[in-house]
Amino acid sequence: MNIIHVLPELEDGGVERVVPVYANEQALLGHNVSVISAGGKLESLLSADVRHIRMPAHRKNPAIGLSCAFRLARMITREKVSAIHAHSRVPAWICRVAKRLAPGVKFFFTAHNDYAKYNLGVWPVKHADGVTCVSKHALDSLLNWLPEHVPAKVIYNPMTKKLLPRRGGGGDAKRLLYVGRLSPKKFPLAVIEALARHKEHAWTLDVFGDGPFRQTAEGRARELGIGDRVTMRGFSDEIPEALADCDLFLHPSLAEGFGLTLAEALLSGVPVIASDLPVTRELTGSDGAGLLPPGDAEAWSEAFGAFFGGKYAHSPKLAVKLPTPAEAAEAMIRFYEEAR
């Protein structure tokens, strides 16, 4: 097959990390694979067998999107592309218009987030040849508006990192860890507010990731007098080492479609404090016991107090089986082939 994946950009984030895995593995299976995006530091994750094509697929300007769609349609016709696969809403619009211009191609969409709210942004998804979802929660969120004739399937994000044996912090200060994009939705200030109430305890927080919320989080930590304990590490490939060495993993998201870093933490066996979200219940097999109200600084402060006092007993495990990269890529190819 000749496959083109389209996503906004290749900066830090779950979608940006998963799409290169699919592209690389599909290329290993012998398919001709290209990725369209505005680029970014995660371009380095693409193998030499995957072509990267720069387009402003992150811009919400209709004229720019239309230009991208015409360019994609020309590629589809010229290169006899079999499948175009969008991984966000703007790429979905680009792919939908391109399919109208080059109707022989199949158009697919992956729901990486909760799309329960139907609006114009997700209108193209109703016209896809197939939709995959990164969790049962993501699938359930769109079933109330996705047409019955559009096939939809859950394909969990693959486990891509080789986890190391857990060592723990080993020092007097407890080592706390957050991994993920720094946005108001992913890393709410409730965590900073809650930790500031426990200055009498010895702890540090390492934050791996980047995003628009970084300066806000750093500034608030300084205001609360814990700036010297919160270290923004930025983008890093050393997550397995950080997981192995930490004492507690934090997952404070206000909303999630999957939560790959949470899944990795659960597999590593590190103690986890996580928000009570539908997908968190799915990944942990929990009824909500031990999970915390998202964004509730008081609840997070109580959980931190129990942890620092040696009374935190909640240690969830991963309750779903994640595919290997090869298994996920093969499942996606079968889905392409089975679509009408």
N, C-alpha and C positions, 0 to 999 in steps of 0.2 A: 504494500500500500504506500501511497504518497500522502503524508500527513503533515498538517500545519497546525501548531498550537499557537494561540493568540492570548497574551496577557498584557496588562498595562505596562509593567516594567519589571526589572529584575533587581530590585533593591531588597532590603531585609524584610522577611515575612514568610508565613507558612505557605501561601500559594506560590511565591517565588522560589521556595525551596523544593516544593513537590513537583512542579511542572518539569524542571530539568531532569528529575528522576524518571518520569514517564518518557520524556523525549530520548534520553540516553538508552533506556532499556528497550524501547521500541526500535531504535536504530540497531541495537545488538541483535534483535530478532530478525534483522534483515530488511527493515522498512526504511523508506526514504523520509527523513523527518526534518522539519524546519520549525523554528520558534520565532514568532514576531513579537517584539516588545520595544519599549523606548530605551531599553538597556539598563545597565546598573552594575554594581559590583558583583552580583551573583551570576553574571555572564560566565564567570570562570567555572561554574558548576557544569556547564554544557560540555559534552565530549567533542572531540575533533570530528566525529561522525555526524554531528548535528549542526545544521546551518542556522546562524542567527541573523535575522533581518530586522534592522532598526526602522521602526515606524512610531509615530506619536500616538500609540494605542491607549495612552493614559489620559489624553486630552478629551474633555467633555464638550468641546466645540463641535457643533454639527457639521460645519464645513470641513474641518480637519478629519472628522470621522468618515465623511463621505469620500474624501480623497483617499483615505486608507482603504476603504471598501473597494473603490475602483482599482486601486493598485493590486489588492488581493485578488479580485476577480480576474485580472489579466494574468496573474500568476497561476490561478486555478486552470484557466483555459490553456495557457502555454505549456504548463508542466503536467497537465492531466492529474491534478490533485484529487485524491479519493475522499479525504475527510478534513474538514476544518473544525477545530476544537477550541471554543472560547472558555476562558477561565475567570471572567468577570463581566460586569454589565456593559461597559463601553465596548470591549471586544465582542460581546454578543451582538450588539448593534452592527458593528463592522462586518461580522460574519453573516448576519442575516441579509444585509444589503448585498454582500458579495454573492451569496447564494441566489438571490433574485437575478443578479446579472450573469451568473454562471450556474444554472440550475442543476447541472449534472452532479454536483458535489454534495456530500452529506455534511450536515451541520450539527455539531454536538456541543453540549454545554455541561460544565461541572459546577454544581452548587457547593462552593466551599464555605458558605455561610448560611444563616437562617434567612430564607426569603419568604416568610409567611405573609408579609405585607406586599400585596400586588400593586404595582405602579408602572408607569410608563418605562421606567428603567429596565424592568425585566420582561417587557412585552415580547422581545424577540425570542425568549425561551419557549414561549407557547408555540413557536413555529420550528423548533428544533427537531431533528430526526431522532434524537435520543438525549437523555439527561442522566448523568451520573451524580451521585451525592456522596460526600465524604463521611456521612454518618446517617443513621436511621432518623435522628432528629432533623437533619437537613432535608431528608426526603419527606418526612411528615410535614415540614413547614411549607412545602410548596404543593402538596397534594390537593389543597382546597381550591387551587386555581389552574393547575397544570392540566391541559386537556387529556382525556383518557387515551387518546390515540398516540400520545407521545410516551414511548417507553422510558421508564425511570428505574434506576438500579443503584444500590449502595455498593461502592467500592471503597473500603477504608484506605486512608493514606498508608503507604507502606512504611515500615520501619527502615530507616536509612542509615542510622548510626550504629556502630559497634560499641556497645556499652561496656564499661570497665567494671571490675569487681568493686563493690562498695567499700570505701575505706573510712568515710566519716571525717569530720573536721580534725578531731584529735587534739585540739587545743583548748585553752580555757574559754575562749570566745566562741560562741555558736556561729557557724557559718551558714547564713541564709542565702538562697539562690532564687533569682527570677530569670527566666529565659523567654524572650519573645519580643514582638514589635512594641515600641513605646508609643502608645496612643491612649487617649482618655478611656477608650473602651477596654483596652487590654490591661493597663496598669493604673488603676484608679488611685487617687490620692489617699483613699482610706487606708492603704497599706502604710504609707509614710506617716499618716496621722496616728495610726495604731502603734507603730513601732516607737514613735516619739514618746509614748507613755511608759516605755520600759527602758529608760536610760540607766536605771540602776543595775540592769543585767548586762553581761558581756556578750555582745553580738556584733556581727558585721553582715551587710547585705551586698552581694555582688549582683549587678544587673547586666545581663548580656542581651544586647539588642540595640536597635536604634529607631528613631522615628520622631514625629513632631512634638511628642510629649516630653522629650528628654530634658530640655531646659526648664520646663515647668516643674518636673519632679526634682531636679537638682536644686532649683531655687527654693522649693518648699522644704526640702530636707535641711538646707542651710538655715532657713528661718526658724525651724523647730529645734535647731541645735544638734542635729544628727548628721550633718553633711560630711563629717569625717568618717562616718561609719558606712555610708552608702556610696559604693563605687560603681560608676557607669563604665562598663567595659567595652561597650560598643559591639560591633560585629566581630565574631570570633568562631574559629573552627574547633575550639577547645572545650566544647560542651560536655563530651563524655568525661573528661578529666574533672570538670567542675561538678558534675553530678556525683561522681565517685567520692569527691572530697567534701561535699556539703553535708550539713546536719538536717536541713529542712528546705523543702522546695515549696515556693509560693506560686499559686495560680489564681490571681485575684480578678480575672476577667469579668466584665459585666455581660458579655455575650460571646459565644463561640460557635463555630460550625463544626469543629472537630477538636482541636487542642493537641497538636502533635507533640509539643514539648511536655505537656502533662502526661501523655501516653509514655513518653520516654522515661519520665521520672517515675511513673508507676512501675514500669518494667525494671528499673534500676533498684527498686526496693527502698528508696529514700523516703522518710516520712514526708507527707504532703499535707499542706493546708490549702484547700481549694474552694472556690465559689460554688454555690448550689445552682448549677445550670442543668438544663435537660441533657446536654451532651456529656456533662460530668457524671451524671447518674448513669448514663449509657456506658461510658468507659469504665466506671468503677463497679457497675452492677449494684448501685446503692439506691435506697429509697429516700436518700437525702440525709440520713444519719451521719453526723460528723462533718457535713458540708456547711459552709457559712453563707449567710445572706450576702449577695453581691453588693459591694460598696458600703457595707455597714461597719464603720470604724470601731464601734463598740464591741461587736461580735468578734472582729479580728483581734482587737486588743485582748479580749478574754482568752481567745485561743492561744495567742502569743504568751500570755501569762501562764497558762497551763503548760505550754511547752517549756518555757524557761524554768518553771518550777518542777519539771520532771513528771508532770501528771498528764501529759498529752498522750493518749493511747490509740488514737485513730490512725491506722496505717493501711489505707486502701491499696488494692492490687488491680492490675489491668484485667478487666472481665471479658474483653473481646480479643479475638485472634487477629492480629494485623498481618497482612500479606507481606511477602518479601517484595522487593522492587520488581523482580522478574514475574512473580505471580500477579502483581497488580497490573503490569504492562500487558501481560497475556490476557487478563480479564477485560481490559479496555479494548484490545484488538478484537476479541470475540464480540464485544458489544457493538463495535463499529460494523463488523461483518453481518451481524444478525439484524441490524436496523434495516427497515424497508427502504 
